[in-house]
Amino acid sequence: MIRPLPEALRGLLARGEVLLSVRDAVRELLENALDAGARRVVVELHGGGLERLVVEDDGAGIPLEELPLAVEPFATSKLEDPSRIATLGFRGQALYALRQAASLRIRSRPRGQLGGGLLVVQGERVELKEVPAPPGTRVEVVGLFRGEGREAGRELKGVLDLLRRYLLHHPSLSLALFAEGEARLLFPGAGLLQAAQLAFGRVLADRLLPLEAREGGLHLGGLLSGPQASRTRPDLLFLAVNGRPVAWPEGLLKALRRAYQGLLPEGHFPVGVVNLYLPPDLYRLRLDARKEEVALAKEVEDFLEGALRGLFRRLDLARALPEPKPLLPLAPPTPSGLPRLRYLGQFRDSYLLAEGGDTLYVVDQHAAHERLLYEAFWAQLQAEGPKPLAYPVLVDLAPEEEGLLGGEALDALFAYEPFGPGRVRLLAAPAFLHPYPLLLPEVFREALKGEGRSLKDLLARLACLPAVKAGHPLGQAEGQALLDALVACQTPWVCPHGRPVLLALKEEELIRRFGRRSGARAGGEAHPRPLPESFPGGS
């Protein structure tokens, strides 16, 4: 039931709604439709929505006697407790804000009501009458932003972007957009993958990994890219909480980046959509006019990070070759989930060719050896820490370096003490550095300067130094040993710097490209498809 809000709640919501564009108007009306349980929404724009905007839904509808109250300020049926908001709209200001900016015609009928109501609003004049109407609500806005000289094409683009975003979070909604009577978007409520194809394009959407997880009252769904697709900004990374599109809270974004550490280059973000469904006590919405900022409990950040790590463990994240395909789970015979790889040969003394199941793998030998060394260094350092050196090593420091002592990476790698002006004496270092006493001062200075922003960054560079280089020939025994060690790694698909280690080419792709009917494992010799006759009837 629509009712005026008490004064205490009005004070919390005093800024009201902000309508800066047709997009904002459509958003408010779409959210009202979704709150009403609509399964079908039709949006019509004339003149980019500036001349006339129509949003029609098949939701619950507004009773006849409550229609006049719907366009009054601070009147809503949705808000009970501002600390437990369960709907997209809650202020009771959207229709009132539209009333101030344009003329309104609202036709509505609840399913249990005989006949509908039509409310015509022009400024202070409000007229209500009974009319025939289908179940649901139709809102018509005429003359929005009149006289401001706005560009219709820009308004239309903003609405298209908005609707594609909402479909990512409500993919079962049947949605249509018509501009000047022409269909610009027709979505039958076909699910998240189809919504992603609208938002990201078919090629990128087909490269996203399905994400699904539950834990207690927390539920997570979505689609996210693996190592194949990333951007230097999170502009194609979308989040919703209980169906509400929101900005990424800093803590949740950090949890996501921790889960992707080692899979993407430093400073890159995945692409995709995350839909969180949470109990009211685990999030708090900021009650400003945009309603886009949300604070989440630490429990939610841990839930997302754990779900992503679980997804990556289940999947073989080798990059597909030559055309990226959706990545499918493999039976995990190895810690990484990769199959056992059989050495086939070496290409240009830089890449190993290997067979694993029905897939041909191309392995960058330098990146593979880097990954192997990095994980060995990390495991040894975690298990043993710095070990005492047989003989202390003196390191000379420049004046600007002396003030940098005490960093995280430095203290994790070395035990040291001052040894006169401009000098320190190294007492302990990781065991893997002990055979290289001449290298110890250089490694110490690098950690001191913070050139590697973390211990893992520093270990990644240390792994690069002794790793077998491109152009180095490897025999069968050496190549097979490297492959065996690689599949035993926890994260074999990328090197410590985030570059790919493996590319994968499925047998089915070879069959398709060579025009064969089946592969060797299907039994018997495969036969090529017959070519069409160039000259029918010729001898």
Secondary structure, 3 states (H helix, E strand, C coil): CCEECCHHHHHHCCCCCCCCCHHHHHHHHHHHHHHCCCCEEEEEEECCCCCEEEEEECCCCCCHHHHHHHCCCCEECCCCCCCCCCCCCCCCCHHHHHHHHCEEEEEEECCCCCCEEEEEEECCEEEEEEECCCCEEEEEEECCCCCCCCCHHHHHHHHHHHHHHHHHHCCCCEEEEEECCEEEEEEECCCHHHHHHHHHCHHHHCCEEEEEEEECCEEEEEEEECCCCCECCCCCEEEEECCEEECCCHHHHHHHHHHCECCECCCCECCEEEEEECCHHHEEECCCCCCCCEEECHHHHHHHHHHHHHHHHHECCCEECCCCCCCCECCCCCCCCCCCCEEEEEECCCEEEEEECCEEEEEEHHHHHHHHHHHHHHHHHHHHCCEEEEEEEEEECCHHHHCCCCCHHHHHHCEEEECCCCEEEEEEECHHHCCCCCCHHHHHHHHHHCCCCCHHHHHHHHHHCCCCCCCCCCCHHHHHHHHHHHHCCCCCCECCCCCECEEEEEHHHHHHHHCECCCHHHCCCCCECCCCCCCCCCC
